[in-house]
Amino acid sequence: MIQAIEKHGPAKGLAMGTARILRCHPFCQPGYDLVPEHFSLRRNWAEPEKKEEEDSK
């Protein structure tokens, strides 16, 4: 949530952070829900394997 607030400001960041937290449940697909560059309440996720590849670059 802090990343979303820092990137998009308090109102949009809080909305995005809340949406990200509400998507976290046992029936959700695993992955990293990254903060998108442009405001969106939709899920912006990457699979763990892709995240690890990006980190190694």
Residue pairs with C-beta under 8 A, 6 or more apart in sequence:
1 13
1 14
1 16
1 17
1 18
1 20
1 21
2 17
3 35
4 12
4 13
4 14
4 16
4 17
4 20
4 35
5 13
5 14
5 17
6 13
7 13
7 35
7 37
8 16
8 35
8 39
12 39
15 41
16 35
16 39
16 40
16 41
19 41
20 33
20 43
23 33
23 43
24 33
29 45
30 48
31 45
31 46
31 47
31 48
31 51
32 45
32 46
32 48
32 51
33 43
33 44
33 45
34 44
34 45
34 46
35 44
36 44
46 54
